[in-house]
Amino acid sequence: MTHSAYAPRLLTRAPDAPAETLDEYRAAGGYAALLRARAEGPESVLEKLREADLRGRGGAGFPVATKWELTRTSEGAAKHVVVNGGEHEPGSIKDRTLMARYPHRVLEGAAICAEVVGASSIVLYLIEDMVDAIHAAGRAISEARHAGLLGGVEARVALAPTTYVAGEETAALEVIEGRKAWPRKTPPFPGQAGLHGQPTSVQNVETLAWVPGIVEQGWAWFQPGAMLCTLDESFARPGLVEVPLGITLRELIEVHGGGTRGGQPVKAILPALSSSFLPAAALQTRLEHAAIRDAGSNLGCGGFSVIEQGTCIVERALSIAEFFKKEQCGQCPPCRMETNTIAAVFQKVASGEAGEGAAYQAQVEKVTAFTKGKGLCSLIEMAAAPALSALRLFPADFAAHAATGRCPAS
């Protein structure tokens, strides 16, 4: 499917439109899917999600039906749904946009999830600086409650701190319970023992926004699948776009993003800050979880950045390393060691103090191999991916920088 054949299914309102009201949403068929879910039952909803192959849009790409089934079949005195709007990745604006402009669509998706898993509460977890989204969410909850749409399910907003790790699903549970945003050890997974030790389905905002359409109109409505991508300032036309899965990275960049900001050819693509860099040779890769994974990266949350010829890859890799060094929560010693080491090594490379040879690369490879899998969350792997891929794909850039302290790209 090309871009010209795809009509947006989520971003249906004008970019400057205010939050959709309950009356507007119901006039367009809103909450019909929730009524259908109640009438048809959990198994019908789960089967539709399986047929649509809906996967989480928070970064992991895990099958939604599998996650809901775990919560549904786990025993607990009560069950919960957490809408994870902890969108802390730099450059990503999809979740705050959806929550601010389409709050009822997200709330209906959460209510359907609650119906399927047997939850008695919904918590909309939003970053404290998402002012418009917080206001829209609160109003949507009030409207839906007064209209009797939520049944006996309680819904509320909980505020997340602005730290990166607070978006990790178990850290979100800690925050909601009034504690520091530190990830928990898993297993048990939230679906087994989440909020207050009870089965909890934690789902990304965008993920839930897709649910009503799939439930009401069937899996074919969602095919071939779609996702929201945030194109950062490295694109000629930055912003939020909705694109069908299956288009190429070249089409995403050139058609939807207008090419690179400076008009130069692509040097590398970064699907998300926590992903591996892809070379220009990967431009024909299809925008699909499996295809991007086979190419050596992952889609993450779809916060895309493009590096054009003439841009310093070393400085970009250093800025990412500094970000993860700053944002690691301090709970896990291996994570502290890795993020500090990568940032220190890249700083030496950037300033021309790393010396000749590739000892700096060996140092990064050694520390990332040692720390792999040793954190309570995946930040260790997130920090390693862009660092290792930059070293592997652009060894000449790093070698020139290490020897001279100057960027060969410029």
C-alpha positions, 0 to 999 in steps of 0.5 A: 500500500502506498501513502496515497491509498491510505486514509488516516484512521486515528488522526482524523481531526484537523491538527489545530482542532481542540479535544473531541467532546463526548457528543462529537465522539458519539456522533461519529460512532464512539462507544459503540465498540464498548457496547459490542464488547459487552455484548459479544464477550471477552473471547470475541474481542481477543480473537479480533485483536489476534486477527488484527495482530495488534501489537503494543505501540510503546516500544516493545511491540508485544501482542496485545491479545496475549498481554490481556489474556495474562491479566484476564486469567490471573487471579486477584481480588481486583484487577486494573488497567493502566493507560501508560502515557509516560511518553518520555522519549525525546522527539515522540509526541504521539501519546500526548497528541492522542490524549489531548485531542482524542481522549474518548477514543483512548478511554473507550479502548481502556474501558474495552480492556477493562471489560475483557480482563475484568478490571474494576479501575482505570488509571490514566498515567500522564506526565505532569507537564502534559497540561492539555492531555491532563485536562482533556483526560479529566474532562473525558472521564467526567463526561463518560462517567455522567453518561453512564458509559463506564459502568462500575469501573472507576477511572482517574488520572495519575501524574508521572514525573518527567524522568525517562524511566518513569515510562517503564511499566513497572516504574509507572506502577510504583509512581501510582502507588506513591513511590519513586519511579524505580522499575520492579523485578520481573517476573511476576509481570504486571498482568500477574501482580501489578498495581497493589499486587493485583493483576494489571494490564498496562497499555500504551496510549496509542495501543488503546486508541486502535482498539475501538476500531478493531472491535467495532469494524473487525480486523480488516479495518486495521489491515495492513496495520498502521502506526503513528510516527513522530518525525523530529527536526532533522526532517524537512517537514517535522511532526506527527504522521499516521502511516500504514505498515509496509511502506519503506523507510525511504517513503517515510522520509521522502514522502511523509517527512519531505526529506532531510532538513538540509536537503542532503542524502541520508547517512543513517536512520534512527527509528527511536532514540533507544534503537540501533542506527540503520545505514542508508542502505536500509532505506528500502526496508519496510516499516514493519516490526519484523523487517526493521528487526531483521535489518538490525534495529527496532521500531521502538515508539516510532520517534524517528530521526534521520542523519544526513550527510555532513552531520556528525555521527559521533556528536549524535551518538555522544548526545544520546549517551549523555541522555541515558547517563542522565536518565538512568534511575540509579537503582542498578549498578550495572546500568550506572556503570554502562551508561557512564562508561559509554558517555565517558568514552564517547566524550574522549573520542569527540574531544580527540583524547581517545588515542589511536587504534580502536581501544575505545570501541573494545571498551564499549563492547566489553562493558555492554556485553558484561551488563547485558540483561543485568538491569531491572528494566531494558534501559541497559539494552536501550543505551547500548543499541545506538552506541554499538551500532554507531561504532559498527556502521561508522568506524572511520568517523570515530577513528578520525574524531578520536585522532583529531578531535574534529568531525570528518563529516564537516 
